Amino acid sequence: MTIPLSEEVMEKQSALETDIQFLPGVGPRRARMLAQELDIHSFGDLIRLYPYRYVDRSSLTDIADIRSDAAAVQVRARVRSAEMKDKRLSVILEDRTGSIEAVFFKGVKWMSGRLLPGTEWIFFGKPQLFNGRFNFVHPEVDSPEKAISQGSGKLTGIYPSTEKLKNAGITGKVMNRLMASALQACLPEVEESLPSYILGEKGLPDIRTALRDIHFPTDQTRLERASSRLKFEELFYLQLSLLKQKYVRSRNAKGICMPRVGETFNKCYESLPFPLTGAQKRVIREIREDMRSGHQMNRLLQGDVGSGKTMVAVLSALIAVGNGYQACIMAPTEVLAQQHFRNIGKYLEGTGVTVSLLTGSSRTAQRREVHEGLLNGSIKIIVGTHALLEDNVQFSNLGLAIIDEQHRFGVEQRSRLWNKTGSGIPPHVLVMTATPIPRTLAMTLYGDLDVSVIDELPPGRKPVKTIHIFENRRLALNNFLKDQIALGRQVFVVYPLISESEKMDYKNLEQGYEDICNAFPYPRYKVAYVHGKQTNEDKNMFMKAFSDGRADILVATSVIEVGVDVPNASVMVIESAERFGLSQLHQLRGRVGRGSEKSYCILVSGQKLSRESSRRIELMCSTEDGFVLAEEDMKMRGPGDLEGTQQSGLPVRLGIASLARDGLLLSEARNYADSILASDPALEKEENGILLRELRKEKYEMKDYSRIS
């Protein structure tokens, strides 16, 4: 089929870059729909839209052999009769084994003109039971000759779609036809994107063969080879771009050399009230090696809730202090910064190291004192929020920046720390997160950082008993909470919404606060509440009342998810638990179980739960391992928004590979990319020219998660 493009268009653009509206069967209206719904703007975009499953149209099914569990079947049948019934066309089909009805509600006039009694057609669709008999609703219809010429006797791809596209007439059959036209126009222009030595060593087909076979495979073997090639290519370039950044940085970025541990480190270590876990010791050794290597440290520290990351941060800061440098610890909220400040102050007692706090609500006199102390070097460790990024905050000799929950800080904000070192050499960077990230996602989001994991909890940390109840058990729940409060414990109650939403019937904070106050009347019970729309002053006041023990119950939204430490709180009630993702539920659960008392997490839901919601709640009740939950969450939701923040999206959009399903292939691709860069870090060898060309494409311009700039 020749693509009827004007000579002017062909002169200006290759087929790959040609606007999708010029593809036969598209036009301006459908082009707008494809752009809006699937982000397809050109022929090249279309051929990189891959089927997400395939149906086997290589065989015909006898009508008598149709079963209710069949996904879709193809029959060759003759039209016995066709008549209009209540604005629908009812067509009775028959073959040598039996008969079946095909029903059409749309395009009735056109279809009745084709499906004349006595004519023979190929019908393809999902059989449905109606009044004890099978029928087809809107099956695809082709003449036997056309079905053979268009390759219907093969595996047929099913493409991502939306209701709007289907209503615009872009059905699965139309999409296959458009894809065939686009491939015919584009394939001669598609350049090979992997060097011949990689194709040979990995046994992969060339790119044109892979694209043809992913869209129109003649058999399962060719489909699998095409899929392997395209998945490997995506994951390989993803890792190559990240690792190349890392190689360039490690070669060029000089780091502050910190050869000593220092006396203050030893004093603190020896006076710890509890022994460090093996995982904490291992991570501190890794950080120590980085800081004395002469290269800048860029390390991600992952640790589940309560695993002891703060202790690692303190000891890392003391290595910097022991070598004559300052350290800063940035937290995303004032509540968390104040908590870090209090805890770090306790750990540093007896070491002689000065630690100060700087937040948005610090008074003017206090700010002036902190600014002077940082500039003259008398303050060795500073804990703070975004206030540390202000221009008038200058350090004497910043050597280590520790960023807690780094996804809460914008890259542009963090870049300001580069200019505060005094020496011009960038500080060592330790990024910490309590959000467990699946290994495959960490390898991709933070592929150019070194990753450390604290994968064991401190001894004596008691498990949190997680229970699921339905809303009709409210009275029993309130009685249980009263029993816990009578024992001197405190309770979190978390809601997914701040105020009433017409679209959702989930319990919301305002109504919930009112209900709690009625069930737990003042003055016998004291209830505080916190949500994201409060001023920082109000939020801190209520949080402090709860953490100081002056409130029995804290009603909150998930604003309390990160970092809040109230050892006396033994119960976490999560209302409308089906509304939260797995990682978020796990983070909320981590707010309890920090003291010596037995703790509970109670998941309250409505009676009607989707299969996915039930699965999430089941998983929460069955394990406390945040990494297991994160892996499951990624399988269920995809990797795009695991941390509940925009930054968690992937640096490169994957078209066919899946981080949830292709973990082994990702590791293989990463190792292979690493081996290439080990012998050719700048990709200067002639055989790697293709790799350099591909990496220069706009889609591989990665955000550099390894630096603070």
PyMOL commands that set and color helices and strands:
alter all, ss='L'
color gray80, all
select helices_A, chain A and resi 7-12+20-22+27-38+43-47+63-65+108-114+144-149+163-167+172-189+196-202+207-215+220-252+263-270+278-291+309-322+334-347+364-376+386-389+406-408+411-420+439-445+471-486+509-519+536-547+558-560+577-579+582-589+611-622+626-637+646-648+663-679+686-695+698-700
alter helices_A, ss='H'
color red, helices_A
select strands_A, chain A and resi 53-56+73-85+88-95+98-104+120-125+127-130+133-137+140-142+155-158+298-303+326-330+355-358+381-384+398-404+428-433+450-454+464-470+490-494+527-530+553-556+569-574+599-605
alter strands_A, ss='S'
color yellow, strands_A
deselect
rebuild
show_as cartoon
